[in-house]
């Protein structure tokens, strides 16, 4: 076991995971809940080539340190849902801009300008909230985990970054918890879609009181259940016709709308006739492009999302349920390719297929990559020789957290 030693540090920057970064005797040290400019005393442990600091006290606070607004953020709950409530909002956004820039320099080996960032309201923006559900005897509660102890789940009273309607729905669910599956550990997600709450429950093997639960929470428009070891299925549906499912809802409606407008503008700037929209979700981008007269092939693995997108698209545009890495090569060439993958980024087969288009002279006019992780974005750009970064714009989709969205437009070298 590594013995901790107490050291004094000055925090220099913010890491992609949310920790403050400093150096001690040439060692990079990551310390949660710190702010650039803080002078702090920490208990330091060495793990491999990096140090991990546990904050003991703040000796001199940074000018960018603020008091957290949420009562759950500090002791005793130490909520891990946010990482940056102690960081002033302007400093949060500057930190995110630098993260994107640094990822391109370190991982992609590309020198790019520090991107601008589009920002909106810093609180009450979330339209989806996932909570752990715990049962001990007659007591049932739902909450988030402590940032330094993933087994510690506190009972959530409120979440200041979440839409109050979502929080209110969670209170109804907890009040009806006697009718949930009887397991000690479950997980649930409430999503607000088209002015109605949807609920996804994960865990359990039997749900004998489902009907009673429905009666106890009449506001829920639909319920999906992913039982232990089984696929997710729709178990109750009270939605009006035309309301999409729970798989794809933008967390931050205001910034999502602005990002969507920018994405569509970047695609249309290249005057495409045919666009390949990969990881297309429920088809919002494909529908917008089709309305502008562009033929679109939308590829998405989630069958429910694809089915919904298909109802919104008319021939010659279409939606396909498939793995992008398997389907994309068969739908090239395209004038523009959109990539909007999950946090893990794209499969190497996707970047390989796009790299080959340069060699064959059939390269798209642009690749428009929508990323929620600067590191995987930079990694995937590094896998695309023959392409240069034409523009970068970041979006503060998740204030109070270390997450940032970025739209990166790539064009062939020489274009």
N, C-alpha and C positions, 0 to 999 in steps of 0.2 A: 504494500500500500504506500502511495506517495504521501509524504508528510507535507502539510500546508505550512507556508511561512508567511508572515505578515509583511507587506510592502506598501510603499506609497507610490501612486501612479498619477499621471496626468492623462486624461482621456483625449485622444487625438481625433478620432473619427467614429463613424457608425458602421458596423458590419451588416452584410445582407441578412443575417439571421436576427438582427436587432440589437446585438450586444455592442457596448462601447469597446473601442480598440485602443490599446496602449502598448508600450514596450517597457520591458524590465530586463536589464542585462542582456540586451539583444534578442530577447524572447518576445514574441507577439502574445499579448494577453487579452482575452475576451472577458468582459465583465458585464452581466445583465444590469439593466436599470440605471445606467450611467449616461452622461451627456458629454459631447465634445466640449472641452474646456473645464470639466470637473477636475479638481484635485481630490483624490480619494485614497482611503486606506482599505486594502482588500486582503483576504486570505487567499494566497496564490498556491495552486497545485499545477504541476507540470504533467501534461498528458501528451505523450509523443513529442512532437515538435512545437506544440503551442502551450500556452498557459491559460488556465481558467481561474478567474477571480470571483470570489464571493464578497460582495460589498459589506464592509463593516461600518464605515462612516464616510460622510462627505466632509472633507476638511475645508474646501473652498468651492462653493457651487459655481457652475458656469453661468454666464449671463443668459444662456439659452435654456436654463433649467426652470421649469414651472411646477406648480403644485398639481398633482393628478386630480382630475375632476371626479373620478369614479371611486366610490367607497370600497369597492371590491379590489381595487388595484394594489393597495398596500396591505400590510399585515392586518388581520390574520389570514385573509383569503389569498393574497398574492396572485391574483388572477393572471393567467397566461394568455388570455384572449387578445390583449393588446401588448405591445412591447415598448411603446414610446409615449405614453401619456406624460412622462416627466420631461419631454422634449418640446420646446416651443414649436408651433406648427410651421413657421417659416424655416426653422432649422430642420424639421422633419423632411420638408420638401427639398431643401438643398441636399440633405443626406441621400435622398433617393436619386436625385440627378447625378450625384457623384458615384453612386453604386453602379448605375448604367455605364457611365464613362469608364470607370475602373474595370468593369467586367470586359468591356471591349479591348481595353489596353492589355489586361493580364491574360485573358483566355483566347480572344479572337486575334490578338496581336494586330489590332487595327487602331489607328489613331483617329478618333472622331471627336467632334465638338461635344462639350457638355450639353445634353439636350435641355430644351425648355420643358416645363411641366405644366399641365393643365390641372387646375385645382378647383374644388367646390367647398361645400359645407363640411366642416370637420367632425360633426356629431350627427347622430340619428340618421345615418345614411343607409345602414344595412337593411336589406329586405329578406335576408335569410339568416337563421341562427341555428347552429347545431349544438346540442347539449348532451352531456352524459346523464343517464337516468340511473339512480341508485336506490336500492330497497334494503332496509334493515328492519326486520320485524314489520310492524305496522307503519313505520315511517318510510315515505317515498319522497325523494327530492330530485331536482334536475339542476345542473349547473356546469361550470367550466372547471378545468384543472388548474392547480397552482403551477406557476411557471417553473418552479424548482422541485416539484414533486408530482409527476403525472398520475399517481394513485390517489392524490388528495382532490376530491371533487366537493366544492362548496355549494351550498344552496343559493342559486342566483335570485336576487331580488329585482335587479334592473341591469340593463346593459346600455350604457349611454351612447354607444355607436350604432345601436339597433333601433329601427323604426318602432315606435311605441305599440303599434298594432301587432307586430310580431311578438313582442314581449307579452302583451295582453293575451295572445293566443296560447303562449307557453304557460301562463298562469292557469288558464282553463284546462290545459292538458294535465298539469300537475294536480289540480283539484280532482280530476277524474282518474288519477293514476291507479286506483283500486281496480279499474277495468282493463289495465294493460296486461300483457303476458306476465306471469308470476315470477320471472327470473329476477335475480338480484342486480344484474347489469344489463342495461339496454342503452341504445343511442337513438336520438330523434332529431329531426330537422324540420323546422317550420319555414316555409317559403311563401312570400306574399306575391301572388301572380294575378294580374288583372283584377285588383281590388278584392281578392279572395285568398284566405290562407289554405295552404296545402301542407300535408304532414307525411313525412317519411320515417318509418320506424325500422330500426335494425336490431336483430337479436330475438331470442326466444324461439321456442319450437311449437308452441300451441298458443292460440289466442281465443279462448273460449268465451270471453266477455266482449268480443268486438262489437256486437250489436249494442250492448249497454254503453260502451265507450262512445259510439256514434251518437247515441241519444244524449249523453252527458256533455258532448262538445258539438253542438249543432252548427257552430260557425265554420267547421272544417268543410271545405268543398270537395276534397278527395284525400284518400289515404293509400299509401303504398307501404307494403310490408316486405322486408327482406329477412325472412326467417333464417335461423342458423343453418349454414350449409346449403341454402337454396337461393335461387335468383329472385330479384325484386319483382313483386307483382302488385297490380292494382287491386285492392280489396274493398274499396268503397269509392263511389264516384257520384257526387252531387253537383258537378260543374255544368254550367250552361254550355251549349254547343259552341265549339270554336276556341275554348280556353286551353292553352297549351299545358303540358305536364310539368312535373316538378324538376326534371333533369336539368333544364337550362333556364335559369333566371339570373339576370345581372344583379349583383349584390348592391351596386350603387347606381340608381337609375339616372341621376343627373349626369355623372361623369360617363356612364355607359352611353348615353345618348350623344354626348359630345365626341366620344371616341368613335362611335359608329359613323357619325357624320364625317369625321376626318378620314376614317378608313375608306369609306365609299368615295370621297373626293380624291384620295390618293390613287385608287384603282381607276376611276374615270379619267384622271389626268393623262393616262396612257392610251386613251381612246380604244379600249378593247372591243372586239366583237364577241370573243369567247373567253370566259373566266372559269378557272377551276378553283372552287372554294373548298379547301380541305379543313377538316375538323369544324364543320359548318354549324353544329348545334341545331337549334330549332329553325335555322334558315333565315334569320333576320337580314343578314348581309346579302344573301342570295336573292331574297325577295326585293330588296332595295335596288340591286343591280338589274334584275329582270325588269323592274318598273322603268328603268332608264333605257331599256331596249337592248340589254346585253344578254346573250345566251350564257347560262350558268349550269355547270354540273357541281352539285353540292354533295360532298362525301362526309358521312358521319357514322360512327359505329353504333351509337345508341338508336335502337330501332324505333322507340317511341318518338324521339325527336325527329328522326327521318320521316316517319309517317306524317307527323304534323307539318313538316316543311313541304312534303309532297302535296298536301292539300292547299298550300299557298302558292305553289309554282305551276305555271302552265307551260305546255310544250312551246318551244323546243327545250326550255330549261327543265331540269329534273333533279331529284334527290335520290341518293344511293346509300343504302346501309351497308357499310363495309369498313374494313381496316384501311386507313389511308395508305400505309406502306405497301399494301397489296393492290389497291385499286388505282392509285395515282398514276403509275407508269402507263396504264391502259387508256388514260384520258388526256394524255399529252399528245401533241403540243397544245399550248394555250397561250393567249396573248398576255394574260396576267394570272399568276398563281397566288392565292391567299393561303397562308398558314396560320392557324389559330389553335395551337395545340394546348394540352394541359401543362401543368408545371414542369413535367419531366421533359418537355421539348419534343422534337420530332424524332422518329426512328431514323437510324443511319441510312436505311434504304430510301427514305424520302430525299435526303440531301444528295445521295448518290444518283438518284434518277434525275434530279434537277441539274446536277453538275454535268451529267452526260448530255443534256440539251445544248450546252455551250459547245461541246465537242462536235456535235452533229449539225450545228448551225440552226437549231430549232429552239433557241433559248427564248423564254417569255420576255416581253418587254420589261416586266418587273415582277419581283416577288415581294408581296406585302405581308410581313410577318408580325402577328400580334402576340406579344409575349407577356406572361405574368411572372417571369423569373429572369433577371438579367444574366445569370450565369449560364442557363441553358440556351438562351438566345445567343449569347456570344459563342458558345460551343458550336451551335448549329451554323452560325455565320462562318466560323473557321472551317467548317466542312464544305463550304461553297466557294472554292477557288474559281476565279473568272467572274466573280460578282463584287461590286463595290457598294458601300453604304451611301445611298443618295440622300436619305433624310432620316432623322430620329425625332420622335416626340413622345414624351412620357406623360402619364396620366395618374394623378393621385386618387386611385380608385378606393384605397383602403386607409384613410387617415387614422392615426394613432397606432398603426402597425408598420412593420418594416417592408410590406409588400408594395410593389409598384408595377403598373402596366406600361408597356412601351410598344409603339407602332414603328417598325423599322422597314423602310423601303429600300430594296436592293435592285440594282440595275446591272446589266452586263458591262464588264470593263470595256471602256471605249465608247459606250453609249452616251 
